[in-house]
């Protein structure tokens, strides 16, 4: 389908619901906040909420649903979290078992959904400021990496910080830090600039999630906390059942980017 026609949150969600959009959402619906998704049984929800509170950089909460309610009533009150993402991940005992485009068939009445801010949101502000965003230019997914930085544990949840990476020239990196620091609800300022080996990343050409992008000789890799972090924690905690977004395939909300800025 023509991605250029998907200019609002409702339009992106409708394309997901109809099955027309099944891939990554970076660059879509400029001006609308995008979000990560984690869905857990109610008896795991309190511990995960505490994990988010203790790790606000990778897990900034935008909304939390009531059990068995697939509607994020703050982030998008007319949406359905079971159908309105391009692609999901279904987990059993910490193992990824499926990546469907619709999770109605596996939805349960005890499920609680967490809508978590995503760095795709501040990319519109970067583009408006003339800061190049490589994966948008290439039409690919953002590269994401597991680091050796440990998140603060909460009950059964623990694991490494996951980061997204955007290569920038030094002047653009400074501007990007200034811009993204105004958006703490969608990961805020970078957590690291340059020298990826210092945070446990050995090869920028081999991301753990998403797609590799070229880094020029005059560019620095700039790393932001990433909402895929909970998926690494899920793999460690091994809940009997969970649903998440597929990396890069985000939930596009009705929240306007600028309402999240400082």
N, C-alpha and C positions, 0 to 999 in steps of 0.2 A: 504494500500500500504506500501511498504518498505520505511520508512522515511530515512534510511541510504543512499539511492541513490540521495536524494535531496541535492546536495552539492554546488549549485550555485543559484544566484538569478533567472536567466532565467528558471532553472529546477523547482524551487518552483512555479514560476508564471505559467508555463505550466501545472503543476499538479493542480493548482487552476482552471485554465481555463477549463481543461477537466473534472473537478468534482471529481478527485481522492483524492485531499486534501481538507478537509472541517473543519479541527480542528486547534488547536494551533500550532504556528510555532517556539516556543522556541527550540533552539538547532539545527535548520535546517540551511543549507547554511552558515556554520561557515566562518567568514571573510567578509560576506556581510551585510551591514547595513540594519536593519529592521526599519519599520516606521508605525506610526499611521496614520489614515486617517480621515479627516473631509471634507465634501462636503456641500456647502451652496449656496443658491441663491445669485446672484451677489449683490443684494441690502443689503445683510447682510455681504458681504465679507470684506469690509473695517473695520467694527467694530471688526470682528473676527481677522483680521490681527493685529489690535491695541492690542487686548487681548493677542495675542501671543507675541507681542513685550514687553508688560508690565509684562508678566509671562514667561520668557525664560526658567526657570528650567523645568516646566511641558510641555511647548509648544515650543521646539526648532525647528524652521522651516528648512526643507531641500529643499522644492520646493513648488511652488504655480503655478497652471495652469491658462491659459486664460479661459474665459467663454466658455462652450461647448467643451472643449478640454479634453478628458479623458487621455491624454498622459502626464506623468510627465517628461518633456524633459530634465531636469537636472538629476533627480534621476534614471530614467530608460527610455531612449528615445524610446524603442521598446515595452513598456508595455501598458496595458489598465487598468485603474483604475476601470472600470466597471466589470471586469471579473477576475482580477489577484490577488484577496485576497481570502482566504479560506471561509470567512463568513463575512457578512456585517450586519449593523443595519440600518433600515429605520425608521425615526422619522417624526411624524406629530404633530404640535402644542406642541412640547416638550414631546410627548408620544411615546414610542417605540411600533411600530406596526408590525414589521416583522424582521426576521433575515435570509435573503436569501443568496445563494451562488453566485448570479449574479444580478447586478442591471441595466442591459441594459434596461429592460422594464420600469423602473421608471426614467431613466436619462432624463434631460431636458436641453435645449439649454442655459439656464441662469446660469448653475451651475459652481461654481469655487471650485477646489479641493486643499486642504492643506495637504502636506505630512510632517509629524512631527516626529522627531527623537524618537527612542524607546530604552529602556534599554536592550532589548534582544541583541542589538548590542554589548554592552561591555561585555556581558557574555562570549563571545569567549575569550576575553583577560583574564577574571578571570580564566577560565578553563585552559588556557595555562600557567597561573602562579601557578596552583595547588590549587586555591581557590575553594572549593566545592560550587556548585550551586544546592540547594536541589530539586527544582522542575524539573530541567533537570535530576537529578539522578532518580527521581521517575517517570519521563515521564508525568508530569502533567502541568497544567497552573500555572503561578506565582500568588500568592495571592495579591490582591489589596484592599486597604481600603480608604474610605472617611475619611478625617481628619476634625478637627475644625479650621484649618488654612485657612483663606480666601484669595483667589486670588485677585489681583488688578483688579477692574472692568474696563470695557471699553464699553461705550455705554450700550447696552442691555445685555452684557455678564458679568456674575459674578457667583461666586459659590465657593465651597470648593476645596482645593488641594487634589488630589487623589495620593496615594503613592503605590508603589510595595514594597514587603518585602522579604528579603532573610536572613535566620538565619545563623549566623557565630560565630565561637569561636573568642574571643577578638583579637588574633594575626591575624586571617584571616580578621577580620573586618578592622583592621588598614591597611592591605595590599589592601583590596578592596577599601578603601577610596583613597589610593595612586593611584591605577590603574584607577578608574572611574573618578577621578578628571581631567584626561587627555582627557576626552571625553565630553566636554560641549555641543556638538551638539546632544548628545543623553542622556541628563539629568545630566551628570556630577556626582559630588560627592553626597553622601547621604544628605538628609535634616534632618535626625534624627537617633539616635542610642539608642536602649534600651528604657525602660519606655514608652510603647506605649500610656498609659493613658495620658501622657503629651501632646499628639497631638490628643486626642479625640478618640482613638481606645480602645474599652473596652474588646474585645475578639478576640485574634488572630486565634481562631479556626473557626471564622465566618467571612470570608472576604466578602466584598461587591461585588467583582468580582473575577473570577478565582477560584482556588482550595486551600483549607487549606493544609499546610505542617507542620510536627512536628517541634517543637523547643525544643532542648535538654536543660537540666539543666545548662550545661556549655556554652550555646550559647546566643548571643544577637540578637534580631530582628533588622535588619538594613533596613532603609526605604529610598527609592529613589523617587523623583518626578516622576509622571507617566503620560503618554500621554492619559489616560482615563479621565484626568481632564476636557478636553473640553466637554465630554459627560455630566458631571455634570453641566457644564455651559449651555449647550444646554437645559437641562431639566428646568433650571431656566429661560432662555431667551425665550423659546418656539417659535422658528421660525416655520413658517407654514410647512416647509419641510427641511429635512436634511438627509444625509447619513454619517455613520461612519463605521469604522471597528468594528467587534465584539471583545470584550476584549480578548487579547491573539492571535487573528487571524490577523497577521500583513501583511503588504505589504513588500516584500523583494526586495530591490532595486539592482541596479548595482554598487552602491557606495561601495568601499572597506572600511572596518572598520578603517584600519590604516590611511586612508586619512583624517579621522575625528579626529584623536588624535593630541594632542599638543606635 
